[in-house]
């Protein structure tokens, strides 16, 4: 498999981070001159294990590795991306269509832990406590069947998700919970 070439943004980040690193750790002040360039390429060559004539000789994986190394040396946080599992076709269709009015679902899909986690994140953004949320699910204004207020299927989760998102759109952006609950006389 052929490796991808380094991105322009990675080269920019490497230059900036190495300048900071050289100034602090190596006490090099002339990173823009030939001496600084030679020191930068010597350091990078040592880190990746092969001779470099330019940062453009790196691939994107090596660039990421060098950026992370420089960030750690400078005490900056290294952000590790969390890989997202892609939905299969049935899950994506259920996520988009189950729970719509007038839509007959042949096979109901059970709600997953990720579905319920999204609902609880929306509930928290609205400032609802778990008790208020349960009360709302059993109320007349609930988007799901009020008998138990349980979110077992993707259809029920979708109806609640859409209702919570609509509530978020209508809610003022900075509404303090305690001030909204008290009335001023």
C-alpha positions in Angstrom: 0.0 0.0 0.0 1.4 3.4 -1.0 1.7 5.9 1.8 0.0 9.3 1.5 2.2 12.3 1.1 2.4 14.8 3.9 -0.3 17.5 4.0 0.6 21.2 3.6 -1.0 21.9 7.0 1.2 19.3 8.6 4.3 20.9 7.1 3.2 24.3 8.5 2.5 22.8 11.9 5.9 21.1 11.9 7.7 24.3 11.1 6.0 26.3 13.8 6.3 23.6 16.4 9.9 23.0 15.7 10.6 26.7 15.9 9.2 26.7 19.4 10.9 23.5 20.3 14.3 24.7 19.0 14.0 28.0 20.8 13.1 26.4 24.2 14.8 23.0 24.2 17.7 23.4 21.9 18.4 27.1 22.5 18.6 27.6 18.7 17.4 31.1 17.8 18.2 30.9 14.1 15.7 28.4 12.9 14.9 30.3 9.7 18.6 30.3 8.5 20.5 27.5 6.9 21.8 26.4 10.3 18.3 26.2 11.7 17.0 24.3 8.6 19.9 21.8 8.9 19.1 21.3 12.6 15.4 20.8 11.8 16.1 18.2 9.1 18.7 16.4 11.2 16.2 16.1 14.1 13.4 14.9 11.9 15.7 12.4 10.1 16.7 11.0 13.5 13.1 10.7 14.6 11.8 8.9 11.5 14.8 6.8 10.9 15.8 7.8 7.4 17.5 10.8 5.7 15.3 13.8 4.8 16.2 16.6 2.5 12.9 18.4 3.2 9.8 18.0 5.3 8.0 17.3 2.0 9.9 13.9 1.9 7.7 12.7 4.8 4.5 10.8 4.4 1.4 11.9 6.4 1.9 9.2 9.1 5.4 10.3 9.8 4.2 13.9 9.8 1.6 13.1 12.4 4.2 11.2 14.5 6.6 14.2 14.4 3.8 16.7 15.3 2.8 14.5 18.3 6.4 14.2 19.4 6.9 18.0 19.3 3.6 18.6 21.1 4.6 16.3 23.9 8.0 17.9 24.2 6.4 21.3 24.4 3.8 20.1 27.0 0.8 20.6 24.6 -2.0 18.1 24.6 -2.0 15.5 21.9 -5.5 14.9 20.6 -6.2 11.3 19.6 -9.2 11.0 17.3 -11.7 8.4 18.3 -12.6 6.3 15.3 -16.4 6.2 14.6 -18.0 3.0 13.6 -19.9 3.5 10.4 -23.6 2.5 10.4 -24.6 -0.2 8.0 -27.4 0.5 5.5 -30.2 -0.8 7.8 -29.1 1.2 10.8 -28.8 4.4 8.7 -32.3 3.9 7.2 -33.7 3.2 10.7 -31.9 6.3 12.1 -33.5 8.5 9.4 -36.9 7.0 8.8 -38.2 4.9 11.8 -40.7 6.9 13.8 -41.9 9.2 11.1 -45.7 9.8 10.9 -47.4 7.5 8.4 -44.3 5.3 8.0 -45.0 1.6 8.5 -41.9 -0.2 9.8 -41.8 -3.9 8.8 -39.1 -4.9 11.3 -38.6 -2.8 14.4 -34.9 -2.3 15.4 -34.0 -2.3 19.1 -32.4 0.9 20.4 -28.6 0.7 20.9 -26.6 2.1 23.8 -25.3 4.8 21.4 -28.9 5.8 20.6 -29.7 6.2 24.3 -26.5 8.0 25.0 -27.4 10.6 22.4 -30.8 11.1 23.9 -29.3 11.6 27.4 -26.8 14.1 26.0 -29.6 16.1 24.4 -31.5 15.9 27.7 -28.5 17.3 29.6 -28.1 20.1 27.0 -31.7 21.1 27.7 -31.0 21.1 31.4 -33.6 18.4 32.2 -32.9 16.1 35.2 -33.5 12.4 34.7 -36.7 12.7 36.8 -38.0 15.5 34.7 -37.2 13.6 31.6 -39.1 10.5 32.8 -42.0 12.7 33.8 -42.1 14.2 30.4 -41.9 10.8 28.7 -45.1 9.8 30.6 -46.9 13.1 30.1 -49.5 14.0 27.5 -46.9 15.9 25.4 -44.6 12.9 25.1 -43.8 11.9 21.6 -43.9 8.2 22.6 -46.5 5.9 23.9 -47.2 7.0 27.5 -47.9 3.6 29.0 -44.4 3.1 30.2 -42.3 5.8 28.6 -39.6 3.3 27.7 -37.2 3.9 24.8 -36.9 0.4 23.5 -37.0 0.8 19.7 -35.3 3.0 17.2 -38.7 4.5 16.3 -39.3 5.7 19.9 -35.7 7.0 20.2 -36.1 8.9 16.9 -39.4 10.5 18.0 -37.8 11.6 21.3 -34.6 12.8 19.6 -36.6 15.0 17.1 -38.7 16.4 19.9 -35.7 17.2 22.1 -33.9 18.9 19.1 -37.0 21.0 18.4 -37.0 22.0 22.1 -33.4 23.0 21.9 -34.1 25.2 18.9 -36.8 27.0 20.8 -35.0 27.3 24.1 -33.0 30.5 24.8 -29.3 29.9 24.5 -28.3 30.9 28.0 -31.2 30.1 30.1 -30.1 29.5 33.7 -32.1 26.6 35.2 -32.7 28.2 38.6 -33.9 31.5 37.2 -36.3 30.0 34.7 -37.9 27.9 37.4 -38.5 30.7 39.9 -41.2 33.4 39.3 -40.5 37.0 40.1 -43.3 38.7 42.0 
